[in-house]
Structure formats: structure tokens, C-alpha cells
Amino acid sequence: MSKRRWLIAGAIVAVVAIVAIIGRRGGVAVETDVVGMTPLLEIVEEEGRTAVRDSYVVASPVAGRLARLPVNEGDRVGEGDTVALIAPVPEDPRGLGVARARLAATQARQTEMEARVAEAEVRFEQAERDAERRRSLEVTGAVSREEMEQADLAAATAERQLASATSALRAAEAEVESARAALVGANPDRESEVAVVRSPVSGRVLRIMERSERVVQYGTPILQIGDANELEVIVDVLTEDAVRIEPGNTVYLIEWGGDHAIDGVVRLIEPAAFMKISALGVEEQRVNVIVELPDPPRSLGVAYRVQAQIVTWSSESTLTVPLSALFREGAEWRVFVIEGGRAAYRAVTIGHRGLDRAEVVSGLEDGDRVIVFPSDLVEDGVRVSY
């Protein structure tokens, strides 16, 4: 038995030695990839949620008894349609004076907004005329391309200012209507008069806060109205990522439930950041990025979760290396390049980074084969097989 055991042990040692020799000759088995010219997108990826671009919360214009609402969530309403009825209580003299003063103030604001709209219209028309004149002079070479671009920018800015002034005027008009409605029922001879609450815009009823009949106070939110087809996405990103994002950047929305990505465009980076606690309990400074959706799918609703990929830089063709081939040594990036069947240690400089590849600034050339996910067995000069 002792001799048999020695024979078995010797056979095992021989097998192990043969395997070691074969492995030594073949080298360390590695996975590789090739450095080459590829498209590259540098993105900021964060979670976002959909929201209505312009939503309106309709509040009670008076204190009184709210009747059961004649609308439900999802119903379409037109501008001026009745959405609620309130039987107001008579105002006391002090409250009546406040209501009348508020009406006067809102009417003054409406007049101011009307003047601003008229001024914005004049500025826009003038900017359009200036741009048209410079466009005709550009053909003859009398105006430089830079001057032409400045004229176009001035016209676009004037147009946005006009749109902003128009929106402010609409808000002022709504405030006047709200203040006027607050005086309904103030006349002792008309205590039975009912306040009619109307929709300020055309759209859908998104949410109802007060459905049942009850007594409400002045300013109590009743329902929210907006156009569910005019969606935008609110994405909160880290402030260090936000500084790389600009209005006009392309955005791809994924993981929203559909079988394709939704295209979007960054409309606004909010100027003020806020503090948020991450899932790991870390305090983070973040800022909201507003993404415009030119053609949202009908199946996408309000407050839906999406994953947003914001493109901060792109190239149709640049020299790239897989991120899985890169590793740090101090402050420098390193890779293992295969040269003559052996691993060669090399320092590289990288630029923009995408999801799985990085731009090569120096240190590698097109066609170089690099080792991806290098193990501890890979060292400079070691023989490798792939």
C-alpha cells in the first residue's frame, strides 16, 4: 500500500508539473481589446422625472362652501370652463377693503404687463428689421459673419423676452380675475350669489386636491390643470457635473418603459443648487436641469421616472481605449499593451470619457492591442496568451 501511495503521489506531481510547464509556455491567459477610431459620447447620467411644462393650480378665490367638483382627473377642460362652484360667505368690512385693494393692485400690475408686452413687441420688430437689413448687407460683404450672428442673437433674445412678457401678462390677467372673484358675495343684497371658478388655460385635469363638498378658506388649492402632452423632464445632477452642461445639449431618456430612447434637449440649468441626502446617507449639492421633449410619446405621463443621459461632449471619430484597460498608478493612467506576445507597461494620457471607452490623447496608437481587466498575474514583460 505504501508503494502504491508513492506512485499515485508521484503521478499527481508529474501532472501538476506538466500543466505548469504548458501554462508557462503559453503565458498568462488574458482578455484583450484594440485601440481604434470610434465615436465617443461623454455623458452625465442621472435619474429624472417628467413634469408638465406649464401647470396651473386653481385655488379658491373666496372663503365659502365648495360644491362637489364637476370634473375628474384626466378630463379635458377649455380655457374659461367651469371647474368649481363656491357659495361665498359675506366679507367683513376689513376683509372687503383688503379684497378691493388687492383687485386694484392686480389691475395695476395688468396695466404694467400690457405696457411691457407692447414694449417687447416693438423691440422684437426692430430686432427683426435690423437682422433682415444685415442679412442683405452680408451678401455684398458689407457686414461680417460675426455681426450677422450678433443680429440674429439679438432677434432671438427679443423674441424670448416678448414671450416672457406675454406669459407675465397672462398671469396678471388671471390674478385680476382671481381678485375680482374674491369680491363675489361681498354685496349684502347678493349673499346667495355663487362664485364660479373657471379654468385659466386649456388642458387636462392632472390632480384634484378637494373633491368633496366642504367649507374652504380663501386660497385653498382645489385642482391642478396642465397640458399632459407638453412634458419636460427635471433631472437633478451633482453641481460638479452641472458646470459641464449647457443649454442645447442633447439628452437621451432611457429606462422609461419603452423600447427606444426618447430624444430631448437641455432647456435650462437652474442657477441655485440644493442639498440632497443620497441613498448612502451622503450630503450632496445638486442642481436641477430642465430637459425639453420635442416629441414625447403619448404613453409617457406626469411624474414618471426616467434615466437621463446628458451629452456634454461628442465626436464621430476619435482614438479611444476601453475603460476596462485603464488603471491608476498615482496620478497617472496606465495600460498593458501586448508587444511580441508579452505585456508591456505603458503610461497614457486620456481626455474625454464615455460609458465604456475613453479618448486617447497620447501614449497609444491606432491598432494597439491592450489587456482588459488585467489580473495580478499580469506584469511588465510577462508572456500572455489571448
Secondary structure, 3 states (H helix, E strand, C coil): CHHHHHHHHHHHHHHHHHHHHHHHHHCEECEEEECEEEEEEEEEEEEEEEEECCEEEEECCCCEEECCCCCCCCCEECCCCEEEEEEECCCCHHHHHHHHHHHHHHHHHHHHHHHHHHHHHHHHHHHHHHHHHHHHHHHHCCCCHHHHHHHHHHHHHHHHHHHHHHHHHHHHHHHHHHHHHCCCCCCHHHCCCCEEEECCCCEEEEEECCCCCEEECCCCEEEEEECCCCEEEEEEEEHHHHCCCCCCCEEEEECCCCCCCEEEEEEEECCCCEEEECCCCCEEEEEEEEEECCCCCCCCCCCCEEEEEEEEEEEEEEEEEEHHHCEEECCEEEEEEEECCEEEEEEEEEEEECCCEEEEEECCCCCCEEEECCCCCCCCCCEEEC
